[in-house]
C-alpha cells in the first residue's frame, strides 16, 4: 500500500454525492457488508455506480489515478479500524445504512487529516 492520499476536495465531493443519494431515498440501498466488500476489493466507485445508477458521477476519478487510489486506500484503512464497532464508535446500528457508514468514514478521514 502506498502513501497516496486524496485531496480534501475529493473527500468532500464524494461526501456530497453520498449525502445526496441518502436524501434521494437510498438510505437502505447499501448494506455495511456490501460497503466493506467493495472497499476491500478497491471497487467502491464501480460498486456504487452499478448499485445506484445515476446517483453518482465519478468520472473525475479514473481507476488507477492518484485520487481514485488515495480515496480507496484512506477509506478502506478507516473502515478496517471501525468494522464491527460501528454502533459504539459511530452511533450506527442499522447494517442496511451503508451510505451513512460511508459518510462517517469520510468524516473520519477529514478529522484525521487523511488528505492533502
C-alpha beads as a LAMMPS data file, in Angstrom:
LAMMPS data file: protein, C-alpha beads

116 atoms
115 bonds

1 atom types
1 bond types

-500.0 500.0 xlo xhi
-500.0 500.0 ylo yhi
-500.0 500.0 zlo zhi

Masses

1 110.0

Atoms # bond

1 1 1 0.000 0.000 0.000
2 1 1 1.346 3.412 -0.934
3 1 1 1.063 6.687 0.928
4 1 1 -1.187 8.312 -1.655
5 1 1 -3.886 10.431 -0.042
6 1 1 -6.908 12.031 -1.674
7 1 1 -7.364 15.774 -1.765
8 1 1 -9.791 17.336 0.670
9 1 1 -11.947 18.275 -2.323
10 1 1 -12.169 14.601 -3.388
11 1 1 -13.369 13.565 0.063
12 1 1 -15.865 16.435 0.146
13 1 1 -17.072 15.774 -3.406
14 1 1 -17.797 12.120 -2.692
15 1 1 -19.389 13.052 0.647
16 1 1 -21.799 15.443 -1.087
17 1 1 -22.785 12.712 -3.548
18 1 1 -23.359 10.222 -0.721
19 1 1 -25.467 12.760 1.163
20 1 1 -27.480 13.421 -1.993
21 1 1 -28.093 9.691 -2.528
22 1 1 -29.365 9.393 1.045
23 1 1 -31.650 12.413 0.531
24 1 1 -32.935 10.828 -2.699
25 1 1 -34.271 7.839 -0.756
26 1 1 -31.351 5.420 -0.888
27 1 1 -30.619 5.219 2.828
28 1 1 -31.117 1.459 2.883
29 1 1 -29.830 0.645 -0.606
30 1 1 -26.338 -0.370 0.510
31 1 1 -25.532 -2.618 3.464
32 1 1 -22.486 -2.478 5.696
33 1 1 -21.332 -5.824 4.258
34 1 1 -21.639 -4.604 0.669
35 1 1 -19.710 -1.454 1.538
36 1 1 -16.899 -3.345 3.266
37 1 1 -16.628 -5.814 0.377
38 1 1 -16.449 -3.041 -2.238
39 1 1 -13.781 -1.253 -0.206
40 1 1 -11.714 -4.396 0.290
41 1 1 -11.821 -5.009 -3.467
42 1 1 -10.871 -1.392 -4.224
43 1 1 -14.052 -1.081 -6.288
44 1 1 -16.219 1.286 -4.261
45 1 1 -16.918 3.754 -7.073
46 1 1 -17.711 0.972 -9.550
47 1 1 -19.968 -0.732 -6.994
48 1 1 -21.888 2.466 -6.178
49 1 1 -22.339 3.260 -9.877
50 1 1 -23.811 -0.180 -10.520
51 1 1 -25.894 -0.337 -7.323
52 1 1 -27.370 3.166 -7.675
53 1 1 -27.249 4.116 -11.366
54 1 1 -27.371 7.849 -11.996
55 1 1 -26.761 8.881 -8.373
56 1 1 -23.009 9.417 -8.695
57 1 1 -20.595 10.832 -11.257
58 1 1 -17.133 9.565 -10.504
59 1 1 -15.793 10.387 -13.973
60 1 1 -13.222 12.720 -12.399
61 1 1 -11.662 9.755 -10.615
62 1 1 -10.379 7.350 -13.247
63 1 1 -9.384 3.911 -11.974
64 1 1 -5.661 3.966 -11.281
65 1 1 -5.463 7.733 -10.778
66 1 1 -3.924 9.105 -7.591
67 1 1 -7.283 10.424 -6.356
68 1 1 -9.016 7.097 -7.015
69 1 1 -6.265 5.114 -5.302
70 1 1 -5.890 7.579 -2.447
71 1 1 -9.600 7.710 -1.695
72 1 1 -9.951 3.927 -1.668
73 1 1 -6.842 3.424 0.483
74 1 1 -7.752 6.027 3.098
75 1 1 -11.407 4.996 3.389
76 1 1 -10.521 1.294 3.431
77 1 1 -7.988 1.911 6.198
78 1 1 -10.549 3.792 8.289
79 1 1 -13.156 1.086 7.631
80 1 1 -10.773 -1.602 8.859
81 1 1 -10.349 0.202 12.146
82 1 1 -14.071 0.584 12.725
83 1 1 -15.529 -2.648 11.350
84 1 1 -17.639 -4.370 13.983
85 1 1 -17.635 -1.244 16.156
86 1 1 -19.993 0.898 14.080
87 1 1 -22.572 1.277 16.828
88 1 1 -20.119 2.147 19.593
89 1 1 -17.780 4.410 17.624
90 1 1 -20.122 5.958 15.050
91 1 1 -23.610 5.567 16.507
92 1 1 -24.739 3.460 13.541
93 1 1 -26.639 0.299 14.386
94 1 1 -28.699 -0.447 11.267
95 1 1 -26.498 -2.560 8.998
96 1 1 -28.631 -1.531 5.997
97 1 1 -27.383 2.067 6.271
98 1 1 -24.152 1.571 4.340
99 1 1 -24.269 5.042 2.809
100 1 1 -24.430 6.590 6.283
101 1 1 -21.450 4.449 7.208
102 1 1 -19.536 5.659 4.150
103 1 1 -20.316 9.258 5.057
104 1 1 -19.000 8.583 8.579
105 1 1 -15.787 7.144 7.089
106 1 1 -15.350 10.287 5.005
107 1 1 -15.846 12.457 8.096
108 1 1 -13.274 10.346 9.954
109 1 1 -10.794 10.850 7.118
110 1 1 -11.345 14.609 7.271
111 1 1 -10.999 14.612 11.045
112 1 1 -7.784 12.566 10.949
113 1 1 -6.322 14.818 8.266
114 1 1 -6.014 11.845 5.864
115 1 1 -5.926 14.181 2.869
116 1 1 -3.612 16.566 1.064

Bonds

1 1 1 2
2 1 2 3
3 1 3 4
4 1 4 5
5 1 5 6
6 1 6 7
7 1 7 8
8 1 8 9
9 1 9 10
10 1 10 11
11 1 11 12
12 1 12 13
13 1 13 14
14 1 14 15
15 1 15 16
16 1 16 17
17 1 17 18
18 1 18 19
19 1 19 20
20 1 20 21
21 1 21 22
22 1 22 23
23 1 23 24
24 1 24 25
25 1 25 26
26 1 26 27
27 1 27 28
28 1 28 29
29 1 29 30
30 1 30 31
31 1 31 32
32 1 32 33
33 1 33 34
34 1 34 35
35 1 35 36
36 1 36 37
37 1 37 38
38 1 38 39
39 1 39 40
40 1 40 41
41 1 41 42
42 1 42 43
43 1 43 44
44 1 44 45
45 1 45 46
46 1 46 47
47 1 47 48
48 1 48 49
49 1 49 50
50 1 50 51
51 1 51 52
52 1 52 53
53 1 53 54
54 1 54 55
55 1 55 56
56 1 56 57
57 1 57 58
58 1 58 59
59 1 59 60
60 1 60 61
61 1 61 62
62 1 62 63
63 1 63 64
64 1 64 65
65 1 65 66
66 1 66 67
67 1 67 68
68 1 68 69
69 1 69 70
70 1 70 71
71 1 71 72
72 1 72 73
73 1 73 74
74 1 74 75
75 1 75 76
76 1 76 77
77 1 77 78
78 1 78 79
79 1 79 80
80 1 80 81
81 1 81 82
82 1 82 83
83 1 83 84
84 1 84 85
85 1 85 86
86 1 86 87
87 1 87 88
88 1 88 89
89 1 89 90
90 1 90 91
91 1 91 92
92 1 92 93
93 1 93 94
94 1 94 95
95 1 95 96
96 1 96 97
97 1 97 98
98 1 98 99
99 1 99 100
100 1 100 101
101 1 101 102
102 1 102 103
103 1 103 104
104 1 104 105
105 1 105 106
106 1 106 107
107 1 107 108
108 1 108 109
109 1 109 110
110 1 110 111
111 1 111 112
112 1 112 113
113 1 113 114
114 1 114 115
115 1 115 116
